[in-house]
Amino acid sequence: MQYTIIHDLPGRMRIRGGMYAFTREESVSLEEYLETIPYVCNVSVNHKNGSILILYQKNCRADLLAVLTSIRIKNLPEPSVYGLETKRTDEAFVRDLTLLLFRRFVIRPLLPLPIRRIRTIVRACSYFRRGGSSLLHGRLDTSVLDASAIGAAILQGDTKTASSIMFLLKLSGLLEDYTKKRTRNALVHSLAINVDRVWVKNADGEMLIPISQVSQSDQVIVRTGTMIPVDGMISSGDAMVNESSMTGEPLPVHKTTGATVYAGTVVEEGEITVAVRSLGGETRINKIVDLIDQSEALKADVQNKAEQLADSIVPYSFLGAAGIFLLTGNLTRALSVLMVDYSCALKLSTPISVISAMREASTMNIMVKGGKYLEEFALADTIVFDKTGTLTVASPKVVDVIPFAGYTKQDVLRTAACLEEHFPHSVARAIVRKAAEENLKHCEEHAAVEYVVAHGIATKLHGKRALIGSAHFIFDDEGVPLGDEERAVIEKESEHGRSLIFLAIGDQLAGIICIEDAIRPMAEEVITSLKDLGITNVVMITGDGEATARAVASTIGIDRYYSQVLPEDKAAIINDLKASGRKVIMIGDGVNDTPGLAAADVSVAMKDASDIAQEVADITLLSADLRELIHLRQLSTKLLDRINTNYRFILGFNTGLLVLGQLGILTPATSAVLHNISTMGISAGSMQPLLCETETHG
């Protein structure tokens, strides 16, 4: 790429490739490519003048220049949908802002005074219509207040003030619209599927077509390393599919002909042809995106209160203006009351704060389905954890193998792996993985295996019946005898909180495999930090036995635990906590957690959660790091702090404007300017990140 360095400081460089050096699409591709370079912090590309502003690490100038020189614009990857949408939003805002300022400060001064007045009155009509509509519907809101202020100025013959009010209202509205679009785009992008073109099988072979042209029943080909772009059924081929974006399961799942696959999942190995069932906005993951995109309907109570407060203040503004006019007979002083509108800043700053916080959460891999859930998370004093898959990792591991009846540890583990490899559940994978770590080779020496749901596996091995599964399956259902020695071992291992898998060969116990759900890294630190952040009651619910629950609770600092809890009992425990005056957060990951998740004031699903748990949960962690709960608590608490700070400033500043207006120190026009500048300033401040980088990553 050819370019000229225009501006060069340590860590900051502006270059220019020339007018129309690249198109809008190419400018987005260039931005996205440069931002993937580790030492590049930020990039801004203007395709109209060919300018590129780059912020980078100060000691990497030579490396940056080498990269810039090597770039070939035509070879850059396709731009993302999000990047293009953001670029269009930015350009539309700059265009509209430039046009507004040009009309105000260039065109307007050139017009004769009578034309300016007529133009002001014509523009005011739209405000009068909105105000009149509100009155006809029985509302005394900000539209009425705006129309009254503009109308009063015009009646005084002060069209300059009326014009200034309309200009500032237009500017505020432009900023609000841009802010909401920008934050919504960023929020939706955190989950959106960005696949532009797909391979489709037809009578002539394979064809690469835009995804917009794909229709139902088309045959889409998906190969290794490629994201599946549609919901559908595999019509041919087989592959290992990573479904973590849907189910939270970290390991790939084997999928073959007839299996259902979902958009947003990834083929890690193999090749499949998918008969399209759902596409575009109908796919499961895009329904989640739609929910996020519409989440402004799920407003925080503090946001609803702000809007109610804003509207409730309007009648007092009119009463104040009328009172001032009756006492002084001075229309100018009365008008200064209407110029200062508390409600505008209250209504604007609060939703911007909430949307910005939701966008910030998405950058930390936290999906929040509505602003009210951030508020609930900040106000909660009790947090309830499910144990398995939440406080413990979703991938169990083998910690010991205990042989009996003359078998060795290697014999037990080898045979167990040979049987379990046919059934890819988490415990089976743990056994197979342990055998691989021990370099134990296992051959197919058994007959066809029979899987008994929720119990175990039965087959024939060297002419003997071989069983592997739970204690109930081995000893109760199959009648394998249990001696005193084996019983003592089982009691000892159970006291350590381990899950036990039993292998029986030829009607005698061959060995016990001890499985442990490892506690998630940082779990104890996270619980301590949450207590420091105002959580006064930490509860654990588990279906495991008393010994296991007690061991985990004592290790990580749980205040109270419930063991051997059935799924339907989880909701009852949550409801009891709420009835005692607690505001409850529930953290879970499985189908059996959904009653509790639904009952909580605010619910959180882990990355490893089942699909239904993520659907029910109000918030989903898109990473497996429990520390995200700390960041979420900090973010939500600071959101409420920011909103309350904005309240205090708005009330104090605007009250000051009212007082100065009544003392004759400020004219109505000056009051209007200062009021609108403060509103825009608060709105801009509400867009700033709530957590600094050191807090979220330190």
N, C-alpha and C positions, 0 to 999 in steps of 0.2 A: 504494500500500500504506500502510495506517495503522499507525503504530508509536509507541512511546514510548522515548526514550533513557534507559537505566537507568544506564549507566556510560560515561564519555567522557574519554579521555586521548589525547594526540597519538599517532596511529598505531594506536589501539585503541578500539573502540566496541562496546558491547553494547546491543542494542535488543530490545524485546519487542512482538510483535504481538497478544498475548493468547492465552489458553488455547484450543487447538485452532484456531488461526488458519489452519493449513494441515495437510494430511495428510502422512504419511511420504513419499509419492511427490512431493508438492509441495515438501517440504523439501529433497529431493535436487535437484529442478529448480532451486530457488532457490540452493542451494550452487553448483551447476555453472554457473549463469548469472552469479553474482557473481564467481566465480573466473576468468571470461573477461575481466573488466575489468582493464586493464593495471596500474592502481595498487593493486589489491586483492591482498594477499599470501596470506591464508588466511581461510577462512570455516567456521564450525561452526553448524549450525542444529538446534535441538531442537524437533521438531514437537509434543511433549507439552505444553510450556509456552510455545511460541511465541517462544522466545529465539533471537537471532541474534548471535553473536560474530564481529566482523570485524577483521582486522588489515590495515592499509593504509599507504600512504606518507603521511607526516605532513602534507605540504602539500596534500593532496587532500580535506580534510574536506568542503568545500562541494560539490565534484563528487560525492562519495559520497552525501551527503544528497539531492542532486537525483536521482541514479539510484534511490535507495531510494523516494523519493516517486513516481517515475514507474512503478514496477513494478506490474503487474497479475498476481496469482498465477495466474489462470485462463488467461492468455495465454503463460505460460512454456512452453518446449519440453518434450517428454517426457523424463523422467529416463533416464540410461543404465542398462543392466543392471549394469554394474560399480558405479555409485553406489548402486543399491538393495542390491546384495549386500553392499557395504561397510557400509552403514547397518545392515542386519540383523545383520551380524557384530558391529558395535560394540554394538548394543542387546542382543544375546544375552549378550555378555560382561558388560556393566553389570548386566543382570538377574541372571545367575548369581553375579556377585561380590557384589551387594547381598544376595542370598538367603543366600549363604555367611556373610557378616559378620553378618547379622541373626540367623541361627540360632546363631552362635557367641557373640555379645556381648549379645543381647537374650533369645532364647528359653532358651538353656542356663542362665544364672544364675537364671532363675525356676523351674527344675525342682528338685524335691527331690533330695538327694544320692543316695539309692538309685536313683532313676530315671536320673540322669545316668550312674551307673556301668553300669547295665544297657544304656543307650543306647550308651555307649562300647564295651562288649563286642560288641554286635550290629553296630555299624559296623566293628569290627575284623575281623569274620568275612570280609568281602570281601578284605581284605589277606591273611588267612591262606589263603584259597582260591587267590589268585594266587601266593603263595609256595609253597604245596604243589604247585601245577601245575608250577612251575619245577623243583622238586626231582624230581617224577615224570618229567620230561623230561630229567633229568640236568644241569640248569643251576643254578649257584650265582650268582645275579645280584642286582640291586638289589631285585627283588620279595621275594626271600628275606630280604635284609637289613632291608627295611622291616617285614616281618612279624615278624622276630625282635626288632627294637627295640620294636615295639608289644607283642608278647607278653611280653617281659621286664618291661616297665613294668607290665603288668596283673598278672603273677605277683607283683610286688613290692607290689601293692595300690595302685600309683600311677596310677590311671586318669586323673588330671589331665594327667600327662605324656603318656600314651598318646593322649589326646584332642588335646593340642597338636600332637603329631607328625602325626596324621591330618589336622588342620586345615591345617597347613603343606604337607603333601604335596598336599592337594586344591587349595590356593591355587597352588602351583607348577605343577600339572598344568593348571589353568585358564589361567594365564598362557602356558604353552607352547602350548596348543591355540589360543588367541587369536592369538598371534604368528604361528604357522604359517599360519593361515587368512588373516590380514591380508596377509602378505607374498606368499602364493600368489595371492590375488585380484589384487594389484597387478601381479604378474608376468604372469599370464594376460591381464590387461586390455591389456597393451602390444601384443598381437597380435589380440585378439578382435574379431570383427565385431559391431557393435551396431546391428542393423537390426530394428526392432520390427514394422513394417507394410509391406506391399508391394502394388503394383497388379497384379491378375491379370485376364487377358482370359478372358471366358466367352461363352456364347451371348447373354447380355443386354447385353454391352458390357464395361465395365471396373468392377472392384470392388476397394476397399481392404480388405485382410484382414490379421490378425496373421500373422506369418511362421510361427508354430507350426502354422497351419492349411494351409500350403502342402504339397502332396503331389507325388510324382514325376509327370512329364508335364504338370503345370500350365504355363500360359503366363504368365510373369512379364514385365511391361513395365518397362523401365529407360530413363530419359530423361537428358538432358544434366545433368551435375553429380551424378549419383546413383551410389552404390556398387552393384555387382552382388552380390546377396545369396546366390546359389546357383551351383553348377557346372551347366553345361548347354550346349545347342547353340542358336545363333540360328535361329529359325524364320522370322523376317521382319525387315526393316529393315537398316540399316547404321549404323555409328558408329565414331568414333575412341576406342579404349579404352586407358587408361593401365594397363599391366600391371606397373608397377614393383614392386608388392608381391609379385609372383610371379617375374618374370624379371629384375628389376633394370634393365630397359631404360627410360631416362628419357623417351623420346619415345613418344607414343601410337601404337597400331597400328590400321590400318584393318581392321575386322571386318564381314563381311556374312553373308548367309544360308548356313547350313551350317558356320560356324566355331564352334569351341569357346571358351567363356568361363568364367572362374573367379570364385568368390566372393572378395570383397576387392579386385577390380579396379574401376576407375571409368570411367564413360562421360563423356569430356570434351566430346564433341560428337555429336549425333545421337540416334536413338531405336531401340531394338531390342526384340524380343520373344524371350524365352529359354525354350525347352522344358527344364524342370527335369530334371536327371539325378541330382544329389546335393545334399543339403541338410543343415542342422544339423551334427552331428558328423561327417558323411561328407565334407564339403567339404575340399578340399586344405588350405586355410589353417587350418581347425579341427583337422585332423590334426596340424599343427604346434603349435597351441595345446595339444592333448592331450599331445603329447610334452613340452612345457614343464611342464604341470601334473603330469606323472608323473616329473619329472626328479629327484626326491629319490632314485629308485632309482640314479641315476648319482652316487653319493656320492664325495666327495673322499677320497683315501687318508688324509688327516689326520683326516677325520671317522670313517672306519672304525677308524683307530688309536685315536681317542678312545674309541669304544665298546668296543673290545677292552681298552684300558687300564682303562676303568671297570669292566668285568666282572672283569678279572684282579685288581683291588684288593679285591673283595668277600671272597674267602677269607681274605685277610690281616686284614681287619676282624674276622672271626670268630676267627681265631687270636689276634689282639691282645686281644680281649675275654676269651677263654678264659684266656690267659696272665695277664692282670691279675687275674682272679678266683682263679686258682690261687695267685698270689703273695700277694694281699692278703685274699682271702676276702670282698672288698667288692663286692657285686653292683651297687651304685650306680656305682662307678668303672668296672666292666666295661660297664655299660649306656651310660656316656658315650662309650665307643668306638663302639658301634653307632649312637649318635645322630649321629655325624659321618661322613657318607657322601661320600667323594670322587667316587664314580661319578655321583651325581645331577647335580652341577654340570657335570661333564665331558660327560655325555651330552646335557645340555640346551643348554649354551652354544654348543657347536660347530655343531650343525645350524642353530641360530638365526642364528649368524654367517654361515654359508654361504648360507642362504635370503635373508637380508637383503642380502647382497652381490649375489646374483642379481637381486633386486628393484631394487637401486640401479643395476645395469648396465642394466636395462630402461628406467629413466628417462633414461639417457644414449644411448638408441637402440642398445643392444647386446643381442642375444638370445643367452643362454648356455643350452645344452641340459642342463647338469648341473654340479654343484659341482666334480666332479673336473677339469673343463676349466679352471676358474679356477685351481686349484692347479697344473696343468700349465703354464698360461700364466705363472704367477709364477716357476716353477722353470726355465723354458727359458733356454738360453744362445745359441741360434741361431734366426734368423728368415729364412725363405725367401720371397721375393716373386716372383710371376709379374709380368711387365712389363705386357703389354697389358691395359688395363682395371683394373689394380691400382695400379701405380706411374704409369701414364698414365690419362687420363680415357677413359671409354667412348665419348666423342663426338669422333671425329677431325675435323680441319679442313684445308681447302685452304690451303697456304702459298705456292704459286707455280704459275703456268701457263706452260709453255714451248712456243711455237708453232713449226711447221715448214711447209715446202712452200707458203709464201705465205699461210698462214692467220694471223689475228691472235689475241691472247689471248682477246678477246671471242668470236671465232668458235668457238674450241676449247671454252671454258667454256659457251657457250650450247648448242652441239650436245651436249656431254656431259650437261648438265642435262636436256635434252630426252629423251635416252635413259634416263638413270638414274632419272628421277622415277617410272618404272613399277615399280621394285624397291626397296622400303624397307629396305635394309640400311644399316649405319652409314656406310660410305664413300659410298654413293649419296646419302644425306641430306646429307653434308658438301658434295658437289658442288652439289646443288640449293640448299642454303643459301647457298653462296658466290655462285652466280648471282643469287640474290635480293638479296644484299647489294650486288652490282654493278649492280642494276636492269636486268638482262638479261632481256628477254622472249623466251620460246622457244615457237614454235608447233609443232603436230603436223604436221610436214612429211615424216615418215618412214612407211614401211610398218609392218606388225605386227612387233613385236620378238620375238626368240628369246633366252631366257636360258639360257646354258650354265653349269650349276652349277659353282661354284668357279673359273670361268674368266672369263666376261664376257658381253657382249651383242652380237648380230649383227642387222642390219636393212638396209633399202634407204633411201637418202637422196638425193633428186634423181637417181635412176637409178643411183647408185653404191652399192657395198657399204660399209656403215659398221660399224665394230667398236670396242668399248671394253672394256678388261679388262686382265688381267695380261700381263707380258712373254711368258710361256709361251704364252698364248692367241694373242696378236697375232703373234709372230715364229715360234714353233715350229709351232703348230697351223694357223694361217692363212697362214703363209709370207710375211708382209709384210717386205720388205727393210729392213735396218738399215745405214745408212751410218756412216762414221767419225765425222762430226760428232755424230750422234745417240748413238752409242756412248759418246763422250767425255762428253756431257752426263749420260747415265745413270750412268756411273761416278762422276762428281762429286757428283751428287745422292744416290747411294747411300751415299757416304762420310759425308754429313750425317745418316744414319740415317733418311731419309724413305722412305715407301712410294710407289711410282710407279704411276699408272694411265695407260694408253696409249690414244689415240684414233687410229684409222686410217680414212681415207676414200679409196675408189678405189684400194686396194692400195698406199697410201703413208702413212707416218706423218704425221699432221696436228698432233699435239701431245702433250705429257706434262703430266699433272696431278700435282703433288707433294702428298702427304698426310702430315700429321704428327700423331702421337699426342702431344698436349701432356702434359707431366709434371704430375701432380696438384699443386695448390698445397700448399705446406708439406711436400712429400715429403722434401726435404733436412733440414728442421728436425725432422721426425718421426724420421728415421733417427738423427740426432745425439742426440735425446732418448732414444730407445730404448737407444742405447749407454750413455748416462749412467745408465740404469736397470738396467744389468747385462747387456744383450745384447752378447756379445763377437764375434759372427760374423754379418754381414748378407750374404745371398746373393740373387742375382737369376737367375731361369730364364726364358728366352724362346726362341721359335721363330724370332725374327728373326736376321739375319745378324750377323757379328762386328762390323762397323762400327757398326751401330745399338746393339748391346748395350754396346759399349765407350763410346759417346758418353753413353748414359743413366747407366751405372755411374759414370763419372768426374764427371758433373754433380751427382749427389746423394749420393755417398759410399758406394757399394756396395763391400764388401770383396772379393767374388768373384762372378763371373758365368759363366753357361753359355749359349752361343748355339746356335741351330739345333737346339734340343732337341725331340724328338718326345714326344707325350703319355705314351707308355709309359716313356720314359726319365726322366720327372720322378720317378716313384716310386723308380726305381733310385738317383737322386741323393739323395733323402730317406733311403733305407735305408742308403746309404753313410755319410751324416752321422751317423745313429743308431749305426751299427756302430763309428764312431770315438769313441763316448762322448758325443756331443752329444744334448741334448734339444731337439727341433725344433718350431718353429711354422711352418706353411705358410699363406701368404695367397694366395688365388686368386679367380677370378671366372668361368671358363669351363668348358665341358664337358671340354675337354682338360686342365684342371687337376685333375679329380676323382681320377685315380690318385695324384697327389702329396698331395692333401688327405687321402685315406684312409690314406696311409702315415705321415703326420706324427704326432707325439705329441699335438698339438692343432692343429686346422685352423680357419681363419677365412675366411669368404666376405664379399666386399664387397657393398655395397648394389646395385651394378650387376651382380651375379653372375647366372649362368644358374640356372634352377630346380633342376637336378640338383646344381650346386655348392652351393647353399644347403641342399639335402637332406643331402648328404654331410658338410658342414662341422659342426664342433662348436659354433662361435660364428659369428653373422652380425652384421655391422655394418649397421644400418638407416639410416645416413646415409652420404654419400659422402666424409666428412671423415676423412682418414687419422689425424688427431690423436686419434680415438677409440681407436686402438691404444695411445697413451700413457696415456690415462685407464684403459684396461683393464689395462695393466701396473701402474699405480699402485694400482688397486682390488684386483687379485689379490694383489699384494705386501702391501698393508696388511691384507688378510683373513688371510693367514698370520701376520702380526705380531700381529694381534688374538687369534687362536687361541692362539698361543704365550704371549702376555701373560696370557690367561685361565688357561692351564695353570699358569703360575708363581703367580698369585694363589690359585687353588684349592688347590694343594698347600701353599703357605705358610700361608694363612689357616686351613685345616682342620687342619693339623698343629699350629698354635698352639692351636686349640680342644682337640685331644687332650691336649696337654701341660697346659693349664690345668685340664682335667677330671681328669687324674690327680693333679694337685696339690691337688685339692679346692676350687679357686677357683671353678670353674663347676659348677653342677648339671647333670644330664643334660637337664632341660627347657630350661635356659638355653642349653646347647650346641646343642640342636635348633633353638631359635628363631634363634640367631645363624647357624647353618649354613644354614637355609632362607632367611633374609633375604639372606645373601650370595649364595645361588644365584639368587634372584629379581633381585638387583641386577646380577649379571653377565649374566643373560639380558636384562634391560632395556638394559644397556649394549651388548650385542651387536646390538641392533636399531638403534643409532645409525648415521647415514651414515659411511662410511669416508673419503669425499672431501668437502671443503668446496666451496662454490660457486666460490670464487676459483680453486681448483685445476682444476675441470672447465670453467670458462668464462673464466678469466683469460688 
